[in-house]
Amino acid sequence: MKILILNWRDPKSPLEGGAERFTKKYAEHWVSLGHQVTWITNSFGHSPSEENDRGIKYLRISPALDGTLFKYIFFYPIYLFRSLLFIKSYISSQKIDIVIDEIHGLPFFTPLYSNARNILLTCEVAGPIWDKMFPFPINKIGKTLEKIIYQIYKKTEIWAISDNTKNNILELLPGKKIKVIDLGVDENLEILSKIKNVKKTPYPSAIFLARLVKMKGIETAIKATAEIVKLFPDFKLFVVGTGLNDYERYLQNLVIELGIAKNVEFIGFKDGEEKYQLLKRAHFLFHPSYKEGFGLTVIEAGLVGTPSLVRSGSSLDSLVENGVNGYRFDGENQIKDLVAKMCNNKNYSRLQNGAEQKANYYLWHNVLKRSTSITNIS
């Protein structure tokens, strides 16, 4: 069977995130089952236009979209036009059986030209993210267009990565039958063995692990730190991730203005053993994202026994249960008290155990085993 994945980002893109890692895992799984998988995406930097990795064929189309508003406005229409012409021809010439149109802000409108088994894969409905990421009137236009775009897919098979995302889609397409496929986390036994003796910091600490963009709530994390240090002067926030240079400078200046330079450490991008070591050292993962399709870092943190403190109102609600594997906050004024509750909690070990149990459910070998009956790809 020939499977085509359409996503304007791929796992090697500087803008890649949990959605791309999750998609790659499923793609590798399908390759292992004997299927041919191609991923059509956007170019970046000096990326090759064609590349094969772990059995997946990547085809990259220019011009590059680098995450800036300018590129979205002026280059996206060119990229979309070139992509659609290429994809339509590719589906026909290669006799593609399944097309997975991954709507990650930018869709590929497959119902308009593809006769294959078309699947819309949705990680999150942007909704309020438009307000956090773009100025007026772009935000209003974006939210309106999103509602229109989903109408194009009303007769298309749809997969969502969480019940929350499913419910968001149902608000746009009432009554639509939607399948939910899980994300997962690698067990990483080798890494876990190497860091088994890593201890929590001797002072209260948290880790923020995400791209440094406004919608991920990094400013909330920093401003909350300024309040937390009033209770715990030696509290430390480890910021792990990167963003656009101008925004990173803004965040660093914000830390200085708030007088918490010694309490916030910008570490940059980390992966593999270094990432898990940082996750294990921190007392909790701070995940104040305004909208999250799933929340993979909550599971990664749980794998090393680190509970989470998350903003409620998105898919994180189903991953974090108050008092079991962390806490959820509704208003930012609750953060300081919840941190105090976690740091002073005599049952902290219970939160750690709860985090590990939740992570075990989402280990990839368990997720992929469950997926076959949902995706009908075997």
N, C-alpha and C positions, 0 to 999 in steps of 0.2 A: 504494500500500500504506500502511496506517495502522499506525504503530509507537507503542507506549506504553512509556515508561521509568518504572520505580518505584524511587526512591532517596530516602531521607528527608533527604538533603542535595542542594543544587544548586550550580552554580558561583558564585552570588552569596551563598551562606550564609557566615556568619562561621566556620563549621566545615568549609568546603570543603577539599578536598585533592586529591592527584593522581588519585584515583578519579573525582572529579567532572569534572576537566579532561579526563581521558581519555574519559569517557563523552560529554562535550559534543562532543569532536572527532568521534567516530563519529556522533553525532546530526546534526551539521552536514554530515557526509559523506552521510548518508542523505537529508537534505533536498536536497542538491545533485543527488542521483540522482532527485529527483522524489517522494519519499515524504513523508507527513505525520507529523511527530514531536511527541508530547506527553510532557511530563515531570511526573509527579505527585510532589510532595515535601512537606516540612515548612515551616511559616512561620518567620519570624525577624524580630525587631525590628518595624519598620514596613513590612515587605515587602508588596507588592501581592498579593492573592490570585490574580490572574491577570496574566500578562505574556507578551509575545512578544519574542523576541530571536533574531536571525539565523535566523528561520524556525522556531524551536522554541517551542512553546507551553508555558509553565510554569503549573501549577496548584498552589497552596500551601494546605495544610490545617493548621489549628491544633489543639491548643495547641503553642506553640514548645518545642522541646527544645534547651537551650542547652549541653549537654555536662556538666551537673552531675548527680551521683548522685540528688539529690532529684527532678529533672525526669524522669530515666529511670524511677525507681520509681513516681512518682505520675502523671505526665503521659503516659508512653508508652502505657499501656493505653488511655487516652482517645483519643490520636492514632491508634493502630492500629485501634480500633473504628470511628472516624469514617472513616478512610482506606479500610478494607475495604468498608464500605457504599457509599462513593462510587465506588471503583474497580470493583466488581462491576457497578454500574449503568452506569458509563461504558463499560466494555468492550462491554456489550450494546447500549446506545443508539448508540454511535459505530461499531459493527461493526469493532472493532479486529482486525487480522490477527496482529500479533506483540506479545507482552508480555514486556518484559525486566525481570525481578525482580532488582534488584541488592542482594544481601545484603551489607550493610556493617555487620555487627553486628546490625542490625534487618531482618528479612525481611518479606515481604508475603503469604506463604503462597498464592501464585497457583494451585498445583495443586488446591486445595480448591474453587475457584469459577470459574476461567477456562477457557473452551473454545477460546481462541485458541492459536496456536503459542506455548507458554510456554517462556521461556529463563531459567535461573538464571545470573546473571553474578556471579562471585565474584572479588573482588580479593585477599582473604586469608581463611584460616580462622583465627579469632581464637586459639583454643587458649590458649597461655601469656599472651596479652595480657590475658585476664581477670584473671590474678594481678597484673599490673603496674598495671592501671587501677582495680580495685575491691577493697574489703576483704572478708574472710571474713564471712558465708557467700555474699555476692553472687557472688564469683569461682567458687565451687564450683557454685552453681546455674547460672551462665552457661555454664560448660563442659559441664554435663550437658544443658542445654537445647539447646546448639548441636548436640550429637550427635543429639538427637531431631529437631531441625528438619531436618537434612539427610536424614533418612529420609523426610520428606514429599516431598522432591524426587527420590527415587530413580528415578522414571520420567520425569523432566523433562529436556529438553535442557540441558546445562550448558556454559558457557564459563568458562574460567579465564584469568587474565592472565599466567600463567607456568607453567613445568613444575613449579616448587616448589609453587605453589598447587594445581596439578592433583594432585600426589602427596599433598598434605595432604587433599584431598577423597577420594582413593582409599582413604585410611586409614579414612574414615567410610563410604564406599560402594564396597567392593571390587568390581573388575570393571566399574565404570561407564565408559562411553565419554564422554570429556571432550575438548572442543575447546580449543585454546589460541589466544587472540588477543592480539597484541602491543599494548603502549602505544607511544607515539611522542613525538617532540619536534619543534617547529617549527624550521625552519632559521634563521629570524630574520636574514636577510641584512642588513637595514637596521641592526639593532642591532649585529650582529657587525662591520659596517663602521665604525660609530661608535666602537667600543671596541677596534679593531685595534691601537692603539698603547698600550693599557693594559699596564703591566708588573707582574710579581710584586712583592710587598712586599720591601723590602731586608732584612727579617728573616724568620725562619721563621714561617709562618702557616697557619692552617686555617680553614675556614668550616663552621659547622653550619647547615644550611638545612632547617627543618621546623617543624611546629607544636610549641610548647613543652608537651609532655605526656610523662609518665614513660616510656611505651612507646617513644618515639622515641630514648631513651637520652641525653637532654641532660645528665642528672646524671653519666653516664659520661664525657661529653665534658669537663665542667667538672673532675671529679676527676682525669681523665687529664692535663689541662692543668697541674694542681698538680705532677704528676710530671715532665712534659715540661720545665717551666721549670728543673728542676734540671740538665738538660743544655743547654737553650737559654734563658737568662734573659730574652731579648727576644722569646720566642715569643708570638704573639698568636692568640687564638681569637675569630673574629667570629661572634656568635650572631644569626642572621637568622630571625625568626619571632616569633609571639606566642602567648600562652596565657591561661588564666584569671588574673586579677589576683593572687590569693593565691599561686598557684604561681610566677608570675613574681617576686613579692617573696621567696619562699622561695629561688629560684635566685640572686637578687641577694645575699641574705644569705649563701648558701653560698659564693659567690665571695669575699666579704669575710672570712668565717671561715677560708677556706683561704689567705688572704693573696695572692690573685692578681688583685686588682681592676684592676691596670694591665695585666694580660695577657688580660683578657676584656672584650669590648665588646658590649653588647646593642644591636643596631641596630634591632630591630622588623621589621615586615613590609615587604618590598621586592619589587617585581615589575618585569618589563620590563627596560629598559636598566640600571637601578640594580642589579637582581639579578645580571645577567650580568657587570656590571663587578666586583661583589664576588666572584663566582665566579672570574673571571679573575685577580684580584689575589692570591687565596689560593694557597698551594703545593699544598694538597690539600683535598678535601671530606672531612669527618669525618662518617660515617654509622653511628653505633653503635646503630641501631634493633634492638630485641629480635625483632621480627617484621615483615617487609616483604613485601607482595604482589608488588611489582615493584622500585621504587627509581628513580623518574623523575629525581630530582635527580642521580643518578650520570651519567645521560645528558646532562642539562643542563650539568653540570660538564665532561663530556668534550667537549661542543660548543666550549668555549673552551680546550681543552687542559689541563684540571685533573684529575689523577688522583684516585682515591678510596681512603680507608681505611675499611673496613666491617666490621661484625660478621658472622661466618659463621653459617650455619644457616638462612638464608631465601633468598628469591629473589635477593638480592644476590650470592649465590654464582655465579649464571650471568652476572652483569653485570661482575664484577671478577675478573680472573685475576691471581694473584700474579706480580709482576714484569713484567706486560704493560701493564696500565692502572691499577695500584694494588696494594693488598694487603688480605688478609682476616685478621682476628684471631679466635682461638677463645676465648682468655681475656684479661681486661682487663689482666693483668700483662704482656701482649705489646705493648701499645700504645706505650709509651715507646720500646722498641727498634725497632719498625717505623717510628715517626716519625723516629728517628735515621737509619734506613736510607734513608728517602725524602729527608730533608734533605741527607744526605751522598752520595746516589747520583749517581755520575758519569754514569749513564745516565738522569737525570731526563727529558731530552728524549725518550728512548724511551718512558717512561711517558706523557708528554704525547701522543706520536703514537698510542700504543695507545688512549688515552682518546678521541681524535678519531675513530679508525677504528671503535670500538665505537658511538659516537654516530651516525655516518653510517648504520649499519645500521638505526637506529631513527628516522631522519627520517620525519616523518609521510607524505610522499608515497610513500615506499617501503612503509611499514606498511599504509596504506590500499589500496595496489595488491595487496598480498598477502592482504588480509582478505576480499575478495569470495568467493574459493573456500572460505573457512573458514566464514563466516557465512551464506552462501547468500542474501545480501541484495544485489541488484544493480539 
